[in-house]
């Protein structure tokens, strides 16, 4: 399995480089972690980040099982995934846009105790946001079809997937730590509900872009 390790090492470096650029670019994952960092505090944002990282394993699983080929060769199926993801993002965004000044103020004062968002809810939001993200689907289909050799053993591919999940989690946890710092929260201050509404608008625009490509 570990013959020609140099080949796997080059594959890994390529995958890691592409993934770094992808995970740092603004998207649904970034938007939801940013929203939870400001609205609910560090703990909720960290757990959301873990959910996003675990969501990566969904894409790894169907790629290893060959379901990715079915998704790639069945436009209707991919379209259904896109619409489900868009509806989910639109729902989250709409709730954020409807947030009131009073509710945002309560969120800001109680975020440290994280009373407004359960761990289970934070994890599930992160997991679903990534797991239903068609952009992530296309990323993994491209990685497994173009970058990774067909001769690469599934065990090595699984290790790649585990790395991608861990790297994603670490990146968003670091982002959560920074964004939920006291200085950032003070900066947002009493006008945090405007930020919440702005992030809601971003999520809605992302949802629209999923079903109406530009």
N, C-alpha and C positions, 0 to 999 in steps of 0.2 A: 504493500500500500504506500510505503514511504520511499519507493524508488523514484529517482529523478526529483528529489525534494526541491531542487533549485527551481524547477518549473512551477511547483506549487507556491513557492516563495514569491516569485514574480507575479503570479496570479493574485496572491494575497495583497501585495503592495498596490497593484492596479485597482483591486476592489476597494481597499482601504482609502485610496486617494479619491476615487470617484464618490465613495460614500461620504467622505468628509465634506466635499463640496455640496453634495445633495442635502445632508443633514443641517448644514449651516444656512441654506437658502430658506427664505421665508415661505411658509406653507401652513397647512392646517395644524400640524403638530406644534410648530413654533407659536402659532396664534393661541392655541388652547393652553399651552404651558404658560405663556405670557399672561393670559387672562387669569388663570388660577393663581399665579404668583402674586399678582397685584390684589386680586379680589379676596382670596382665601388664605394667603400666606404660604410660608415655606413648606410645611408638612404636606399640605394638599398638592402643591406644585411638584414636590419630589415624588409623591405616590403617582401622580398623573404621569410624570416622566417615566416611572417604572412601567406603567401601563403601556405607554408608547413603545418602550423597548420590547416588551413582551409581544406587542402587536406585530413586531418585525418577524417573529417566529411563525406567524400565520403565513406570511409570504414565502418564508423559507420552506415551510412544510409542503405547500402545494407545488412549489418549484421542484422539490426533491421527488414528490410523488408523481410528477408528470402532469398534474392538473394545469400547470401553467401553459402547457401546449394547448390544452382544450380552451382555456381562456383566450389565448392568442389567436386561435383559429376559429373562434366563435364570437364574431362582433356583437351579436345580440346579447350574449352573456356578459361581456365586458360593459356594454351599455347599461344593463340592469344594475351592475355593481356601481357604475358611475352615478346613476340616478338615486340609488339607495344612499350612497355617500353624500351626495348633494343635499338630499332631504335631511339627513342627520345634521350636517353642518348648518343648514338653514335654520333648523329647529334651535340649535344652540345659539346661533347668532341672533335670532329673533328674541329669544329670552333675554339676551344681554342688552339689546337695544331698548327693551321695555323696562330696564332697571331704573328705579327712581333714585333721587338724591338721598332720600332717607335710608333706603335699602343699602345703597353703596356706603353710606356713612356707617351703618351698623356692621357691614362687612369689614370695613377698615378697622374698626375698634375691636372686633372680636376675632380677627384673622389669626392672631397668635394662638388662640385656643382652638381654632379650626372647628367651630360649632356649626358652620353653615354648609359644610360639605363633608360627608362621611368618607372614610378611607376607601370603602367599596365603590362608592360613586366616583371618587377621583380616579381610581384605577380603571374602572370601566369606561369612563369618558376618554382617557388616554388610549386605552386598548382599542376601542371602537374607532376613534379618530384615525389611528394609524392603520388598523386592520381593514378599514373600509376605504382607505385612500387610494384611488385609482392611479395617482402619480407614483405611489410606492409600488403598486402592482406592475406598472410599466418599467420602473427601475429594476425590479427583480427579474422580470422577464428578459430585459436587456442584458443584465449581468449574467444570468444563467445561459442565455443563448449566444452571447457575443464574447464576453470576457473569459468565462470558465470553459475549459476544454471539455468535450464530451467524454474524454478518457479519464478525467479527474474522478476518483472514487467518491461515492456518496458520503463516505465518512469524512473526507476532506471538505466536501461541500457543506456538510453539516457544521463543521468547525468554522467555516467562513460565516455561516449564518449566525452561530452563537456569538462570534466576534461582532458582527454587525448589530446584533441586539444589545450587547453589552456597551459597545461604543455609543450607540444611540442613547441608551439610558444615562451613561456618564455625561454626555454632552448636555442633555436636557436637565439633568440634576444640577450641573454646574451653572447652567443658565438660571434655573430656579433659585439657586442660592444667591446669585447676584441680584436678580430682579426682586426678590423678597427681602432684601436688606432694608434696614431701617431708613437709610438715606433715600433710597428709591421710594419707599412708602411715604416718607415725609414730603418728597417732591410731588408725588401724586396728590397727597393731601385731601382736602374736603371735596375737590372736584373729580374724585376718582370715578364717579358715575359717568362722566363724559368719556373717560378713557374706556370704561366698560362698554359704553354704547359704540365707541369707535371700533373696538375689537369685534363687537357684534357685527358691525357693518363689514369689516374685513372678512369675517367668516361667511357672511351672506354672499359677498362678491366672489369668494373662493368657490362657494357652492354653485353660483351661476356659471363660473368659468369651467367647472367640471362638465356641465351639460351644454354649454355654448362655447366651444373652443375659439380662442382668438388667434 
